[in-house]
Amino acid sequence: MKEECNDLLHDLDHLLHGELAADKAASLKQHLEDCPPCFESADFQAQLKALVAKRCCEDVPDGLKARILGFLQDDASS
Ligand SMILES: [Zn+2]
């Protein structure tokens, strides 16, 4: 897994919460187009966020988020 991919996963978390600056969001999207593993991770996280929002619970518990991020990182490095 590339170092910039770790940064991207971090930025992605902010993006999903609507807290990422527009210029960062643009470079993040560019990276996703060039990096299939990150694209798959982003898709997974976006789906998860939609699922959580549907359940009327905007905040994902920290423990769950850590588990998901750990899963994504393990998955991307295999
Ligand atoms: Zn990447």
PDB file of the backbone (N, CA, C, O) and the ligand in Angstrom, with CONECT records:
HET     ZN  A 101       1
ATOM      1  N   MET A   1       0.844  -1.199   0.000  1.00  0.00           N
ATOM      2  CA  MET A   1       0.000   0.000   0.000  1.00  0.00           C
ATOM      3  C   MET A   1       0.882   1.254   0.000  1.00  0.00           C
ATOM      4  O   MET A   1       1.801   1.376   0.811  1.00  0.00           O
ATOM      5  N   LYS A   2       0.597   2.173  -0.908  1.00  0.00           N
ATOM      6  CA  LYS A   2       1.393   3.393  -1.012  1.00  0.00           C
ATOM      7  C   LYS A   2       1.106   4.348   0.152  1.00  0.00           C
ATOM      8  O   LYS A   2       0.020   4.345   0.730  1.00  0.00           O
ATOM      9  N   GLU A   3       2.111   5.162   0.474  1.00  0.00           N
ATOM     10  CA  GLU A   3       1.955   6.078   1.590  1.00  0.00           C
ATOM     11  C   GLU A   3       0.814   7.067   1.334  1.00  0.00           C
ATOM     12  O   GLU A   3       0.047   7.391   2.240  1.00  0.00           O
ATOM     13  N   GLU A   4       0.714   7.534   0.107  1.00  0.00           N
ATOM     14  CA  GLU A   4      -0.333   8.496  -0.212  1.00  0.00           C
ATOM     15  C   GLU A   4      -1.719   7.865  -0.064  1.00  0.00           C
ATOM     16  O   GLU A   4      -2.709   8.573   0.122  1.00  0.00           O
ATOM     17  N   CYS A   5      -1.787   6.553  -0.144  1.00  0.00           N
ATOM     18  CA  CYS A   5      -3.073   5.873   0.035  1.00  0.00           C
ATOM     19  C   CYS A   5      -3.541   5.975   1.482  1.00  0.00           C
ATOM     20  O   CYS A   5      -4.736   6.116   1.744  1.00  0.00           O
ATOM     21  N   ASN A   6      -2.597   5.904   2.422  1.00  0.00           N
ATOM     22  CA  ASN A   6      -2.963   6.087   3.831  1.00  0.00           C
ATOM     23  C   ASN A   6      -3.533   7.477   4.046  1.00  0.00           C
ATOM     24  O   ASN A   6      -4.535   7.645   4.741  1.00  0.00           O
ATOM     25  N   ASP A   7      -2.884   8.481   3.442  1.00  0.00           N
ATOM     26  CA  ASP A   7      -3.388   9.850   3.557  1.00  0.00           C
ATOM     27  C   ASP A   7      -4.783   9.947   2.960  1.00  0.00           C
ATOM     28  O   ASP A   7      -5.656  10.634   3.490  1.00  0.00           O
ATOM     29  N   LEU A   8      -4.974   9.259   1.866  1.00  0.00           N
ATOM     30  CA  LEU A   8      -6.255   9.338   1.188  1.00  0.00           C
ATOM     31  C   LEU A   8      -7.378   8.776   2.054  1.00  0.00           C
ATOM     32  O   LEU A   8      -8.460   9.356   2.135  1.00  0.00           O
ATOM     33  N   LEU A   9      -7.111   7.638   2.703  1.00  0.00           N
ATOM     34  CA  LEU A   9      -8.140   7.052   3.563  1.00  0.00           C
ATOM     35  C   LEU A   9      -8.516   8.004   4.682  1.00  0.00           C
ATOM     36  O   LEU A   9      -9.671   8.069   5.103  1.00  0.00           O
ATOM     37  N   HIS A  10      -7.515   8.749   5.159  1.00  0.00           N
ATOM     38  CA  HIS A  10      -7.783   9.732   6.202  1.00  0.00           C
ATOM     39  C   HIS A  10      -8.645  10.876   5.655  1.00  0.00           C
ATOM     40  O   HIS A  10      -9.624  11.288   6.277  1.00  0.00           O
ATOM     41  N   ASP A  11      -8.255  11.378   4.477  1.00  0.00           N
ATOM     42  CA  ASP A  11      -9.031  12.453   3.860  1.00  0.00           C
ATOM     43  C   ASP A  11     -10.447  11.990   3.521  1.00  0.00           C
ATOM     44  O   ASP A  11     -11.416  12.742   3.634  1.00  0.00           O
ATOM     45  N   LEU A  12     -10.532  10.738   3.104  1.00  0.00           N
ATOM     46  CA  LEU A  12     -11.832  10.194   2.723  1.00  0.00           C
ATOM     47  C   LEU A  12     -12.808  10.255   3.891  1.00  0.00           C
ATOM     48  O   LEU A  12     -13.992  10.545   3.717  1.00  0.00           O
ATOM     49  N   ASP A  13     -12.292   9.978   5.079  1.00  0.00           N
ATOM     50  CA  ASP A  13     -13.126  10.019   6.270  1.00  0.00           C
ATOM     51  C   ASP A  13     -13.708  11.418   6.463  1.00  0.00           C
ATOM     52  O   ASP A  13     -14.881  11.576   6.802  1.00  0.00           O
ATOM     53  N   HIS A  14     -12.857  12.439   6.240  1.00  0.00           N
ATOM     54  CA  HIS A  14     -13.328  13.816   6.357  1.00  0.00           C
ATOM     55  C   HIS A  14     -14.346  14.134   5.258  1.00  0.00           C
ATOM     56  O   HIS A  14     -15.355  14.801   5.490  1.00  0.00           O
ATOM     57  N   LEU A  15     -14.051  13.642   4.070  1.00  0.00           N
ATOM     58  CA  LEU A  15     -14.949  13.892   2.939  1.00  0.00           C
ATOM     59  C   LEU A  15     -16.344  13.346   3.231  1.00  0.00           C
ATOM     60  O   LEU A  15     -17.352  14.001   2.965  1.00  0.00           O
ATOM     61  N   LEU A  16     -16.382  12.126   3.785  1.00  0.00           N
ATOM     62  CA  LEU A  16     -17.659  11.493   4.075  1.00  0.00           C
ATOM     63  C   LEU A  16     -18.442  12.267   5.128  1.00  0.00           C
ATOM     64  O   LEU A  16     -19.667  12.167   5.200  1.00  0.00           O
ATOM     65  N   HIS A  17     -17.733  13.033   5.936  1.00  0.00           N
ATOM     66  CA  HIS A  17     -18.400  13.845   6.954  1.00  0.00           C
ATOM     67  C   HIS A  17     -18.606  15.279   6.478  1.00  0.00           C
ATOM     68  O   HIS A  17     -19.061  16.134   7.238  1.00  0.00           O
ATOM     69  N   GLY A  18     -18.264  15.540   5.200  1.00  0.00           N
ATOM     70  CA  GLY A  18     -18.450  16.873   4.651  1.00  0.00           C
ATOM     71  C   GLY A  18     -17.514  17.900   5.245  1.00  0.00           C
ATOM     72  O   GLY A  18     -17.855  19.080   5.325  1.00  0.00           O
ATOM     73  N   GLU A  19     -16.321  17.459   5.668  1.00  0.00           N
ATOM     74  CA  GLU A  19     -15.392  18.351   6.350  1.00  0.00           C
ATOM     75  C   GLU A  19     -14.099  18.558   5.572  1.00  0.00           C
ATOM     76  O   GLU A  19     -13.120  19.068   6.117  1.00  0.00           O
ATOM     77  N   LEU A  20     -14.090  18.167   4.304  1.00  0.00           N
ATOM     78  CA  LEU A  20     -12.851  18.262   3.537  1.00  0.00           C
ATOM     79  C   LEU A  20     -12.896  19.477   2.605  1.00  0.00           C
ATOM     80  O   LEU A  20     -13.901  19.732   1.942  1.00  0.00           O
ATOM     81  N   ALA A  21     -11.771  20.228   2.569  1.00  0.00           N
ATOM     82  CA  ALA A  21     -11.691  21.397   1.690  1.00  0.00           C
ATOM     83  C   ALA A  21     -11.829  20.965   0.229  1.00  0.00           C
ATOM     84  O   ALA A  21     -11.458  19.851  -0.140  1.00  0.00           O
ATOM     85  N   ALA A  22     -12.366  21.863  -0.588  1.00  0.00           N
ATOM     86  CA  ALA A  22     -12.684  21.535  -1.981  1.00  0.00           C
ATOM     87  C   ALA A  22     -11.440  21.126  -2.767  1.00  0.00           C
ATOM     88  O   ALA A  22     -11.495  20.195  -3.571  1.00  0.00           O
ATOM     89  N   ASP A  23     -10.303  21.824  -2.539  1.00  0.00           N
ATOM     90  CA  ASP A  23      -9.104  21.476  -3.312  1.00  0.00           C
ATOM     91  C   ASP A  23      -8.585  20.093  -2.929  1.00  0.00           C
ATOM     92  O   ASP A  23      -8.081  19.355  -3.776  1.00  0.00           O
ATOM     93  N   LYS A  24      -8.712  19.748  -1.649  1.00  0.00           N
ATOM     94  CA  LYS A  24      -8.295  18.406  -1.203  1.00  0.00           C
ATOM     95  C   LYS A  24      -9.232  17.349  -1.757  1.00  0.00           C
ATOM     96  O   LYS A  24      -8.794  16.266  -2.146  1.00  0.00           O
ATOM     97  N   ALA A  25     -10.504  17.655  -1.794  1.00  0.00           N
ATOM     98  CA  ALA A  25     -11.470  16.705  -2.325  1.00  0.00           C
ATOM     99  C   ALA A  25     -11.186  16.418  -3.789  1.00  0.00           C
ATOM    100  O   ALA A  25     -11.349  15.288  -4.250  1.00  0.00           O
ATOM    101  N   ALA A  26     -10.755  17.457  -4.529  1.00  0.00           N
ATOM    102  CA  ALA A  26     -10.462  17.286  -5.952  1.00  0.00           C
ATOM    103  C   ALA A  26      -9.267  16.364  -6.153  1.00  0.00           C
ATOM    104  O   ALA A  26      -9.301  15.485  -7.014  1.00  0.00           O
ATOM    105  N   SER A  27      -8.206  16.558  -5.363  1.00  0.00           N
ATOM    106  CA  SER A  27      -7.028  15.704  -5.524  1.00  0.00           C
ATOM    107  C   SER A  27      -7.329  14.288  -5.049  1.00  0.00           C
ATOM    108  O   SER A  27      -6.767  13.317  -5.557  1.00  0.00           O
ATOM    109  N   LEU A  28      -8.228  14.181  -4.061  1.00  0.00           N
ATOM    110  CA  LEU A  28      -8.638  12.864  -3.598  1.00  0.00           C
ATOM    111  C   LEU A  28      -9.366  12.109  -4.708  1.00  0.00           C
ATOM    112  O   LEU A  28      -9.123  10.924  -4.932  1.00  0.00           O
ATOM    113  N   LYS A  29     -10.251  12.804  -5.388  1.00  0.00           N
ATOM    114  CA  LYS A  29     -10.988  12.159  -6.489  1.00  0.00           C
ATOM    115  C   LYS A  29     -10.037  11.756  -7.611  1.00  0.00           C
ATOM    116  O   LYS A  29     -10.205  10.707  -8.234  1.00  0.00           O
ATOM    117  N   GLN A  30      -9.023  12.613  -7.864  1.00  0.00           N
ATOM    118  CA  GLN A  30      -8.034  12.285  -8.890  1.00  0.00           C
ATOM    119  C   GLN A  30      -7.292  11.009  -8.512  1.00  0.00           C
ATOM    120  O   GLN A  30      -7.065  10.141  -9.355  1.00  0.00           O
ATOM    121  N   HIS A  31      -6.917  10.903  -7.246  1.00  0.00           N
ATOM    122  CA  HIS A  31      -6.211   9.707  -6.782  1.00  0.00           C
ATOM    123  C   HIS A  31      -7.092   8.465  -6.944  1.00  0.00           C
ATOM    124  O   HIS A  31      -6.618   7.405  -7.350  1.00  0.00           O
ATOM    125  N   LEU A  32      -8.351   8.610  -6.629  1.00  0.00           N
ATOM    126  CA  LEU A  32      -9.261   7.461  -6.730  1.00  0.00           C
ATOM    127  C   LEU A  32      -9.334   6.945  -8.165  1.00  0.00           C
ATOM    128  O   LEU A  32      -9.444   5.742  -8.401  1.00  0.00           O
ATOM    129  N   GLU A  33      -9.272   7.871  -9.114  1.00  0.00           N
ATOM    130  CA  GLU A  33      -9.338   7.449 -10.517  1.00  0.00           C
ATOM    131  C   GLU A  33      -8.081   6.702 -10.937  1.00  0.00           C
ATOM    132  O   GLU A  33      -8.119   5.862 -11.837  1.00  0.00           O
ATOM    133  N   ASP A  34      -6.954   7.016 -10.273  1.00  0.00           N
ATOM    134  CA  ASP A  34      -5.680   6.407 -10.645  1.00  0.00           C
ATOM    135  C   ASP A  34      -5.323   5.187  -9.800  1.00  0.00           C
ATOM    136  O   ASP A  34      -4.349   4.496 -10.099  1.00  0.00           O
ATOM    137  N   CYS A  35      -6.086   4.919  -8.767  1.00  0.00           N
ATOM    138  CA  CYS A  35      -5.690   3.901  -7.796  1.00  0.00           C
ATOM    139  C   CYS A  35      -6.884   2.989  -7.465  1.00  0.00           C
ATOM    140  O   CYS A  35      -7.660   3.284  -6.556  1.00  0.00           O
ATOM    141  N   PRO A  36      -7.023   1.885  -8.206  1.00  0.00           N
ATOM    142  CA  PRO A  36      -8.181   0.988  -7.993  1.00  0.00           C
ATOM    143  C   PRO A  36      -8.389   0.532  -6.559  1.00  0.00           C
ATOM    144  O   PRO A  36      -9.534   0.514  -6.108  1.00  0.00           O
ATOM    145  N   PRO A  37      -7.334   0.157  -5.801  1.00  0.00           N
ATOM    146  CA  PRO A  37      -7.590  -0.263  -4.406  1.00  0.00           C
ATOM    147  C   PRO A  37      -8.276   0.812  -3.582  1.00  0.00           C
ATOM    148  O   PRO A  37      -9.168   0.522  -2.785  1.00  0.00           O
ATOM    149  N   CYS A  38      -7.850   2.072  -3.780  1.00  0.00           N
ATOM    150  CA  CYS A  38      -8.481   3.160  -3.038  1.00  0.00           C
ATOM    151  C   CYS A  38      -9.904   3.395  -3.532  1.00  0.00           C
ATOM    152  O   CYS A  38     -10.800   3.702  -2.746  1.00  0.00           O
ATOM    153  N   PHE A  39     -10.099   3.251  -4.810  1.00  0.00           N
ATOM    154  CA  PHE A  39     -11.440   3.428  -5.360  1.00  0.00           C
ATOM    155  C   PHE A  39     -12.403   2.433  -4.730  1.00  0.00           C
ATOM    156  O   PHE A  39     -13.525   2.790  -4.372  1.00  0.00           O
ATOM    157  N   GLU A  40     -11.964   1.181  -4.594  1.00  0.00           N
ATOM    158  CA  GLU A  40     -12.822   0.165  -3.983  1.00  0.00           C
ATOM    159  C   GLU A  40     -13.078   0.488  -2.520  1.00  0.00           C
ATOM    160  O   GLU A  40     -14.191   0.305  -2.027  1.00  0.00           O
ATOM    161  N   SER A  41     -12.054   0.967  -1.823  1.00  0.00           N
ATOM    162  CA  SER A  41     -12.226   1.342  -0.421  1.00  0.00           C
ATOM    163  C   SER A  41     -13.214   2.493  -0.297  1.00  0.00           C
ATOM    164  O   SER A  41     -14.062   2.502   0.595  1.00  0.00           O
ATOM    165  N   ALA A  42     -13.096   3.469  -1.201  1.00  0.00           N
ATOM    166  CA  ALA A  42     -13.972   4.634  -1.153  1.00  0.00           C
ATOM    167  C   ALA A  42     -15.420   4.214  -1.386  1.00  0.00           C
ATOM    168  O   ALA A  42     -16.340   4.694  -0.723  1.00  0.00           O
ATOM    169  N   ASP A  43     -15.595   3.315  -2.334  1.00  0.00           N
ATOM    170  CA  ASP A  43     -16.941   2.840  -2.633  1.00  0.00           C
ATOM    171  C   ASP A  43     -17.533   2.139  -1.416  1.00  0.00           C
ATOM    172  O   ASP A  43     -18.707   2.315  -1.088  1.00  0.00           O
ATOM    173  N   PHE A  44     -16.702   1.347  -0.759  1.00  0.00           N
ATOM    174  CA  PHE A  44     -17.156   0.634   0.430  1.00  0.00           C
ATOM    175  C   PHE A  44     -17.554   1.617   1.519  1.00  0.00           C
ATOM    176  O   PHE A  44     -18.598   1.467   2.154  1.00  0.00           O
ATOM    177  N   GLN A  45     -16.705   2.635   1.731  1.00  0.00           N
ATOM    178  CA  GLN A  45     -17.000   3.595   2.789  1.00  0.00           C
ATOM    179  C   GLN A  45     -18.254   4.413   2.468  1.00  0.00           C
ATOM    180  O   GLN A  45     -19.050   4.708   3.360  1.00  0.00           O
ATOM    181  N   ALA A  46     -18.429   4.777   1.207  1.00  0.00           N
ATOM    182  CA  ALA A  46     -19.600   5.550   0.824  1.00  0.00           C
ATOM    183  C   ALA A  46     -20.872   4.739   1.070  1.00  0.00           C
ATOM    184  O   ALA A  46     -21.884   5.267   1.529  1.00  0.00           O
ATOM    185  N   GLN A  47     -20.797   3.455   0.756  1.00  0.00           N
ATOM    186  CA  GLN A  47     -21.959   2.592   0.987  1.00  0.00           C
ATOM    187  C   GLN A  47     -22.242   2.464   2.481  1.00  0.00           C
ATOM    188  O   GLN A  47     -23.394   2.478   2.914  1.00  0.00           O
ATOM    189  N   LEU A  48     -21.173   2.339   3.255  1.00  0.00           N
ATOM    190  CA  LEU A  48     -21.333   2.228   4.700  1.00  0.00           C
ATOM    191  C   LEU A  48     -21.985   3.486   5.262  1.00  0.00           C
ATOM    192  O   LEU A  48     -22.883   3.411   6.101  1.00  0.00           O
ATOM    193  N   LYS A  49     -21.520   4.651   4.784  1.00  0.00           N
ATOM    194  CA  LYS A  49     -22.064   5.924   5.266  1.00  0.00           C
ATOM    195  C   LYS A  49     -23.556   6.006   4.941  1.00  0.00           C
ATOM    196  O   LYS A  49     -24.353   6.449   5.769  1.00  0.00           O
ATOM    197  N   ALA A  50     -23.927   5.582   3.742  1.00  0.00           N
ATOM    198  CA  ALA A  50     -25.325   5.603   3.340  1.00  0.00           C
ATOM    199  C   ALA A  50     -26.154   4.688   4.243  1.00  0.00           C
ATOM    200  O   ALA A  50     -27.273   5.019   4.634  1.00  0.00           O
ATOM    201  N   LEU A  51     -25.578   3.541   4.559  1.00  0.00           N
ATOM    202  CA  LEU A  51     -26.272   2.576   5.417  1.00  0.00           C
ATOM    203  C   LEU A  51     -26.492   3.166   6.803  1.00  0.00           C
ATOM    204  O   LEU A  51     -27.580   3.056   7.368  1.00  0.00           O
ATOM    205  N   VAL A  52     -25.457   3.791   7.343  1.00  0.00           N
ATOM    206  CA  VAL A  52     -25.549   4.389   8.677  1.00  0.00           C
ATOM    207  C   VAL A  52     -26.575   5.519   8.682  1.00  0.00           C
ATOM    208  O   VAL A  52     -27.378   5.626   9.609  1.00  0.00           O
ATOM    209  N   ALA A  53     -26.550   6.369   7.638  1.00  0.00           N
ATOM    210  CA  ALA A  53     -27.476   7.492   7.548  1.00  0.00           C
ATOM    211  C   ALA A  53     -28.921   6.985   7.503  1.00  0.00           C
ATOM    212  O   ALA A  53     -29.816   7.582   8.102  1.00  0.00           O
ATOM    213  N   LYS A  54     -29.132   5.892   6.796  1.00  0.00           N
ATOM    214  CA  LYS A  54     -30.468   5.311   6.682  1.00  0.00           C
ATOM    215  C   LYS A  54     -31.002   4.888   8.039  1.00  0.00           C
ATOM    216  O   LYS A  54     -32.206   4.931   8.292  1.00  0.00           O
ATOM    217  N   ARG A  55     -30.092   4.481   8.900  1.00  0.00           N
ATOM    218  CA  ARG A  55     -30.495   4.020  10.231  1.00  0.00           C
ATOM    219  C   ARG A  55     -30.612   5.174  11.212  1.00  0.00           C
ATOM    220  O   ARG A  55     -30.685   4.951  12.421  1.00  0.00           O
ATOM    221  N   CYS A  56     -30.632   6.392  10.716  1.00  0.00           N
ATOM    222  CA  CYS A  56     -30.827   7.575  11.550  1.00  0.00           C
ATOM    223  C   CYS A  56     -29.751   7.719  12.620  1.00  0.00           C
ATOM    224  O   CYS A  56     -30.031   8.130  13.746  1.00  0.00           O
ATOM    225  N   CYS A  57     -28.538   7.382  12.262  1.00  0.00           N
ATOM    226  CA  CYS A  57     -27.432   7.493  13.210  1.00  0.00           C
ATOM    227  C   CYS A  57     -26.236   8.050  12.458  1.00  0.00           C
ATOM    228  O   CYS A  57     -25.441   7.293  11.901  1.00  0.00           O
ATOM    229  N   GLU A  58     -26.104   9.376  12.439  1.00  0.00           N
ATOM    230  CA  GLU A  58     -25.074  10.006  11.623  1.00  0.00           C
ATOM    231  C   GLU A  58     -23.667   9.657  12.063  1.00  0.00           C
ATOM    232  O   GLU A  58     -22.769   9.559  11.228  1.00  0.00           O
ATOM    233  N   ASP A  59     -23.456   9.468  13.358  1.00  0.00           N
ATOM    234  CA  ASP A  59     -22.108   9.212  13.847  1.00  0.00           C
ATOM    235  C   ASP A  59     -21.824   7.723  13.931  1.00  0.00           C
ATOM    236  O   ASP A  59     -22.515   6.980  14.628  1.00  0.00           O
ATOM    237  N   VAL A  60     -20.798   7.300  13.212  1.00  0.00           N
ATOM    238  CA  VAL A  60     -20.349   5.922  13.339  1.00  0.00           C
ATOM    239  C   VAL A  60     -19.494   5.824  14.596  1.00  0.00           C
ATOM    240  O   VAL A  60     -18.565   6.611  14.778  1.00  0.00           O
ATOM    241  N   PRO A  61     -19.802   4.860  15.467  1.00  0.00           N
ATOM    242  CA  PRO A  61     -18.992   4.720  16.695  1.00  0.00           C
ATOM    243  C   PRO A  61     -17.515   4.561  16.366  1.00  0.00           C
ATOM    244  O   PRO A  61     -17.153   3.897  15.394  1.00  0.00           O
ATOM    245  N   ASP A  62     -16.654   5.184  17.193  1.00  0.00           N
ATOM    246  CA  ASP A  62     -15.214   5.147  16.940  1.00  0.00           C
ATOM    247  C   ASP A  62     -14.688   3.720  16.821  1.00  0.00           C
ATOM    248  O   ASP A  62     -13.856   3.427  15.963  1.00  0.00           O
ATOM    249  N   GLY A  63     -15.172   2.849  17.675  1.00  0.00           N
ATOM    250  CA  GLY A  63     -14.698   1.467  17.637  1.00  0.00           C
ATOM    251  C   GLY A  63     -15.012   0.804  16.306  1.00  0.00           C
ATOM    252  O   GLY A  63     -14.181   0.090  15.746  1.00  0.00           O
ATOM    253  N   LEU A  64     -16.223   1.047  15.803  1.00  0.00           N
ATOM    254  CA  LEU A  64     -16.624   0.468  14.528  1.00  0.00           C
ATOM    255  C   LEU A  64     -15.794   1.050  13.397  1.00  0.00           C
ATOM    256  O   LEU A  64     -15.343   0.326  12.510  1.00  0.00           O
ATOM    257  N   LYS A  65     -15.592   2.382  13.434  1.00  0.00           N
ATOM    258  CA  LYS A  65     -14.817   3.045  12.387  1.00  0.00           C
ATOM    259  C   LYS A  65     -13.391   2.489  12.347  1.00  0.00           C
ATOM    260  O   LYS A  65     -12.835   2.242  11.276  1.00  0.00           O
ATOM    261  N   ALA A  66     -12.812   2.298  13.539  1.00  0.00           N
ATOM    262  CA  ALA A  66     -11.441   1.771  13.607  1.00  0.00           C
ATOM    263  C   ALA A  66     -11.388   0.374  13.008  1.00  0.00           C
ATOM    264  O   ALA A  66     -10.437   0.028  12.306  1.00  0.00           O
ATOM    265  N   ARG A  67     -12.409  -0.424  13.286  1.00  0.00           N
ATOM    266  CA  ARG A  67     -12.443  -1.787  12.748  1.00  0.00           C
ATOM    267  C   ARG A  67     -12.559  -1.773  11.238  1.00  0.00           C
ATOM    268  O   ARG A  67     -11.916  -2.560  10.544  1.00  0.00           O
ATOM    269  N   ILE A  68     -13.398  -0.854  10.731  1.00  0.00           N
ATOM    270  CA  ILE A  68     -13.591  -0.749   9.281  1.00  0.00           C
ATOM    271  C   ILE A  68     -12.309  -0.293   8.598  1.00  0.00           C
ATOM    272  O   ILE A  68     -11.900  -0.853   7.581  1.00  0.00           O
ATOM    273  N   LEU A  69     -11.674   0.738   9.174  1.00  0.00           N
ATOM    274  CA  LEU A  69     -10.431   1.240   8.592  1.00  0.00           C
ATOM    275  C   LEU A  69      -9.362   0.162   8.622  1.00  0.00           C
ATOM    276  O   LEU A  69      -8.609   0.003   7.661  1.00  0.00           O
ATOM    277  N   GLY A  70      -9.292  -0.581   9.721  1.00  0.00           N
ATOM    278  CA  GLY A  70      -8.327  -1.669   9.817  1.00  0.00           C
ATOM    279  C   GLY A  70      -8.594  -2.719   8.757  1.00  0.00           C
ATOM    280  O   GLY A  70      -7.667  -3.252   8.147  1.00  0.00           O
ATOM    281  N   PHE A  71      -9.864  -3.012   8.541  1.00  0.00           N
ATOM    282  CA  PHE A  71     -10.257  -3.985   7.529  1.00  0.00           C
ATOM    283  C   PHE A  71      -9.862  -3.502   6.137  1.00  0.00           C
ATOM    284  O   PHE A  71      -9.336  -4.270   5.331  1.00  0.00           O
ATOM    285  N   LEU A  72     -10.119  -2.234   5.863  1.00  0.00           N
ATOM    286  CA  LEU A  72      -9.802  -1.677   4.549  1.00  0.00           C
ATOM    287  C   LEU A  72      -8.304  -1.716   4.303  1.00  0.00           C
ATOM    288  O   LEU A  72      -7.859  -2.054   3.206  1.00  0.00           O
ATOM    289  N   GLN A  73      -7.522  -1.368   5.329  1.00  0.00           N
ATOM    290  CA  GLN A  73      -6.072  -1.332   5.151  1.00  0.00           C
ATOM    291  C   GLN A  73      -5.520  -2.737   4.961  1.00  0.00           C
ATOM    292  O   GLN A  73      -4.656  -2.954   4.111  1.00  0.00           O
ATOM    293  N   ASP A  74      -6.011  -3.694   5.744  1.00  0.00           N
ATOM    294  CA  ASP A  74      -5.582  -5.073   5.553  1.00  0.00           C
ATOM    295  C   ASP A  74      -5.925  -5.553   4.158  1.00  0.00           C
ATOM    296  O   ASP A  74      -5.122  -6.200   3.485  1.00  0.00           O
ATOM    297  N   ASP A  75      -7.118  -5.228   3.745  1.00  0.00           N
ATOM    298  CA  ASP A  75      -7.613  -5.668   2.446  1.00  0.00           C
ATOM    299  C   ASP A  75      -6.775  -5.090   1.317  1.00  0.00           C
ATOM    300  O   ASP A  75      -6.442  -5.799   0.366  1.00  0.00           O
ATOM    301  N   ALA A  76      -6.425  -3.795   1.412  1.00  0.00           N
ATOM    302  CA  ALA A  76      -5.717  -3.130   0.329  1.00  0.00           C
ATOM    303  C   ALA A  76      -4.268  -3.584   0.236  1.00  0.00           C
ATOM    304  O   ALA A  76      -3.670  -3.500  -0.837  1.00  0.00           O
ATOM    305  N   SER A  77      -3.692  -4.058   1.325  1.00  0.00           N
ATOM    306  CA  SER A  77      -2.277  -4.417   1.294  1.00  0.00           C
ATOM    307  C   SER A  77      -2.069  -5.878   0.931  1.00  0.00           C
ATOM    308  O   SER A  77      -0.931  -6.307   0.744  1.00  0.00           O
ATOM    309  N   SER A  78      -3.138  -6.646   0.828  1.00  0.00           N
ATOM    310  CA  SER A  78      -2.998  -8.066   0.529  1.00  0.00           C
ATOM    311  C   SER A  78      -2.808  -8.291  -0.947  1.00  0.00           C
ATOM    312  O   SER A  78      -2.672  -9.433  -1.385  1.00  0.00           O
TER     313      SER A  78
HETATM  314 ZN    ZN A 101      -4.325   4.773  -3.483  1.00  0.00          ZN2+
END
